[in-house]
C-alpha cells in the first residue's frame, strides 16, 4: 500500500488520546471514524473536539474554516461494522488491558478489509503481545503518540519481529503526513525511547527523595534550573497520576526484585494513601491548579 | 561565624572551575586569592578572567566598571602562605585525585586561620573521604558549582556526617550572596542531586543506543522534542568527554557488577578508540563545531 491509498482512519476508543489522534488526522484531511461502544464517551469526545479546535484557532494553528472542515470529516459510531468496513488504517487507544485489546482486535479483524493496517497506541504493552489477535501480524505495529499530539508532535513506531518492513516505512510516511516526527525503533523493546529516558529520570528523582537526600522541591529545582525545563520530575509524576506511578513502580519492583524500586513505590504510596493522586485530585507532590514550581519566585534568591 | 565576617575567599586550583568561582566571588565584592602551584595555569586563568568579564559585559550582566573592579579584587599567588594566611572561606577545585586533594588540604590546614571554612568542588569524591585532612572536620563540606557558574547558578551543599549544621546554613547564605541557588543535601550521598538525575538519563540513553533500539540522533530527537531542551543526552555526553564517560561507566560496571553498564561502557569505548572523544576532539557522537542537533532542520518533517 502507498501513502496516497490511505484515506479512511479508524480510531478505536474515544478517550483523550483517541480524540486527539482522530482530530489530528482529520485536520490533515483524512476521513476519520471514531468508534467507541460507549455513547457517553462519544458525547464527551465530541465536546473535547470542539474545545481542542477552539484552542487551535486561538493559537492560530488552524483557521476557523479548517476547524469546521476538520469537524465535518469526523464521524462517530458505536456500530463496529459501520466503523471498520472501509478503513485503511486503524489506531487503537483502549485502556491498557491486553485481554480487552485482543478481543477488540479479533472483532475488527473480521470487519476491516484485508489491506487495513492495525496500530496500537499502547504505552506499556508490546505489539507482539497483541499481534496474533489482529489476524494480520505483518500489518501491525505500535504507533505511539504523546499528548497534546499537536504540541508534542513525536510518534514512536515500534514494530514486532514479524512486522513487514514496508509497513514500518508506510507508518513513517503517514506520521509525517500528520506533522508528527517519527522515531523508528529498530526492534521491539520493553519501553519506548522517550519513556525509557523519562522513567530513568523519574526513578532517580524518587530515589533521591525516598532516601531523604533532598526535598521534592529542591530536586525539581535542581533539574529545572539546569535544564531550563518548565517542569521537573515530581511535576511530571503529578501529571501522570501518583496512583498509576505507585502501582507501576510496585509491579516492576516485584518483577525485577529491586529494593530501591520498592522504596520508591512505598514513598509514592504514602501520598496516594492521603488522597494525593496528583493533578487529577488537586494535590500530589504539589497543590493545583497553581503548583509552586510555576511560581515566579521558585528560583529566586532572597535579598539580604 | 556570620556571613558578613566572610571577606577573603581562597580558591585552590586555577583551572576552569576555580577561575569561574573566583571571578563570581569577586564580582560579588569578595576579595579573592587564586592559588595554583603552576605559573602557567595562573597565566591561563588570567586570560580566562578577561574573556569571561568581556562576555559578561557584552551580555550586560555587569558594567565595564564592575568588571574592572572585580578584576582588581582577584590576586594570584603560587605561595601557599600568602594565599591562605587571611582566608575566611576556601573553595578547592583541584583534579579529582583524592591523594592530591588531601595533601593540599593538609598543607593549608596549617596555614589558614582556625576559623577558615574549607569546601571542595569535587564532583565525584565524598566530603567524608577528605574531611580528616582539613584538620577542621566540622567546618568542611562540599560546595559544588555548575559551569558556567553565572548561567547555571545552582550550587549543591553536601555535608558529611560531622559537618556543623551552622556551617551548612552559612554556606547557604554565602551561596545566595554570590547569586547561586543553593540546594542542601540532607545527607552525604554517592552523587549530587542534579548529577544523579543526569546520570540516570544518560545511562538510559546509552542503554537504548547500545541495544540498537534506536539511533543516537533519534534518541536525542525524542528527548529534545518532548522536553524542549536544547541538547539531548548524547550532546551532553560529548560535552563531558567520551573518554571520561567510558572510564567512569566501566568503573561503575565493575563496582556494581551490572551487565548493562558494561554494554554501555563498551559502546562508548568504540567511539573513543576511533579518537572520537566528544567536543574537545571535534568529533564524538556528533561532529563539531556545528553538531546536527543544532541544525534548524533537526526536527523538520520532509514535505511531500
Boltz contact constraints between the chains, C-beta under 6 A:
constraints:
  - contact:
      token1: [A, 152]
      token2: [B, 226]
      max_distance: 6.0
  - contact:
      token1: [A, 154]
      token2: [B, 222]
      max_distance: 6.0
  - contact:
      token1: [A, 154]
      token2: [B, 225]
      max_distance: 6.0
  - contact:
      token1: [A, 154]
      token2: [B, 226]
      max_distance: 6.0
  - contact:
      token1: [A, 176]
      token2: [B, 301]
      max_distance: 6.0
  - contact:
      token1: [A, 179]
      token2: [B, 301]
      max_distance: 6.0
  - contact:
      token1: [A, 181]
      token2: [B, 225]
      max_distance: 6.0
  - contact:
      token1: [A, 181]
      token2: [B, 299]
      max_distance: 6.0
  - contact:
      token1: [A, 183]
      token2: [B, 218]
      max_distance: 6.0
  - contact:
      token1: [A, 183]
      token2: [B, 222]
      max_distance: 6.0
  - contact:
      token1: [A, 185]
      token2: [B, 213]
      max_distance: 6.0
  - contact:
      token1: [A, 185]
      token2: [B, 214]
      max_distance: 6.0
  - contact:
      token1: [A, 186]
      token2: [B, 212]
      max_distance: 6.0
  - contact:
      token1: [A, 189]
      token2: [B, 213]
      max_distance: 6.0
  - contact:
      token1: [A, 193]
      token2: [B, 208]
      max_distance: 6.0
  - contact:
      token1: [A, 193]
      token2: [B, 214]
      max_distance: 6.0
  - contact:
      token1: [A, 193]
      token2: [B, 219]
      max_distance: 6.0
  - contact:
      token1: [A, 193]
      token2: [B, 222]
      max_distance: 6.0
  - contact:
      token1: [A, 194]
      token2: [B, 222]
      max_distance: 6.0
  - contact:
      token1: [A, 194]
      token2: [B, 226]
      max_distance: 6.0
  - contact:
      token1: [A, 196]
      token2: [B, 204]
      max_distance: 6.0
  - contact:
      token1: [A, 196]
      token2: [B, 208]
      max_distance: 6.0
  - contact:
      token1: [A, 197]
      token2: [B, 201]
      max_distance: 6.0
  - contact:
      token1: [A, 197]
      token2: [B, 204]
      max_distance: 6.0
  - contact:
      token1: [A, 197]
      token2: [B, 205]
      max_distance: 6.0
  - contact:
      token1: [A, 197]
      token2: [B, 223]
      max_distance: 6.0
  - contact:
      token1: [A, 200]
      token2: [B, 200]
      max_distance: 6.0
  - contact:
      token1: [A, 200]
      token2: [B, 201]
      max_distance: 6.0
  - contact:
      token1: [A, 200]
      token2: [B, 204]
      max_distance: 6.0
  - contact:
      token1: [A, 201]
      token2: [B, 197]
      max_distance: 6.0
  - contact:
      token1: [A, 201]
      token2: [B, 200]
      max_distance: 6.0
  - contact:
      token1: [A, 201]
      token2: [B, 201]
      max_distance: 6.0
  - contact:
      token1: [A, 204]
      token2: [B, 196]
      max_distance: 6.0
  - contact:
      token1: [A, 204]
      token2: [B, 197]
      max_distance: 6.0
  - contact:
      token1: [A, 204]
      token2: [B, 200]
      max_distance: 6.0
  - contact:
      token1: [A, 205]
      token2: [B, 197]
      max_distance: 6.0
  - contact:
      token1: [A, 208]
      token2: [B, 193]
      max_distance: 6.0
  - contact:
      token1: [A, 208]
      token2: [B, 196]
      max_distance: 6.0
  - contact:
      token1: [A, 212]
      token2: [B, 186]
      max_distance: 6.0
  - contact:
      token1: [A, 213]
      token2: [B, 185]
      max_distance: 6.0
  - contact:
      token1: [A, 213]
      token2: [B, 189]
      max_distance: 6.0
  - contact:
      token1: [A, 214]
      token2: [B, 185]
      max_distance: 6.0
  - contact:
      token1: [A, 214]
      token2: [B, 193]
      max_distance: 6.0
  - contact:
      token1: [A, 218]
      token2: [B, 183]
      max_distance: 6.0
  - contact:
      token1: [A, 219]
      token2: [B, 193]
      max_distance: 6.0
  - contact:
      token1: [A, 222]
      token2: [B, 183]
      max_distance: 6.0
  - contact:
      token1: [A, 222]
      token2: [B, 193]
      max_distance: 6.0
  - contact:
      token1: [A, 222]
      token2: [B, 194]
      max_distance: 6.0
  - contact:
      token1: [A, 223]
      token2: [B, 197]
      max_distance: 6.0
  - contact:
      token1: [A, 225]
      token2: [B, 154]
      max_distance: 6.0
  - contact:
      token1: [A, 225]
      token2: [B, 181]
      max_distance: 6.0
  - contact:
      token1: [A, 226]
      token2: [B, 152]
      max_distance: 6.0
  - contact:
      token1: [A, 226]
      token2: [B, 154]
      max_distance: 6.0
  - contact:
      token1: [A, 226]
      token2: [B, 194]
      max_distance: 6.0
  - contact:
      token1: [A, 227]
      token2: [B, 229]
      max_distance: 6.0
  - contact:
      token1: [A, 229]
      token2: [B, 227]
      max_distance: 6.0
  - contact:
      token1: [A, 299]
      token2: [B, 181]
      max_distance: 6.0
  - contact:
      token1: [A, 301]
      token2: [B, 176]
      max_distance: 6.0
  - contact:
      token1: [A, 301]
      token2: [B, 179]
      max_distance: 6.0
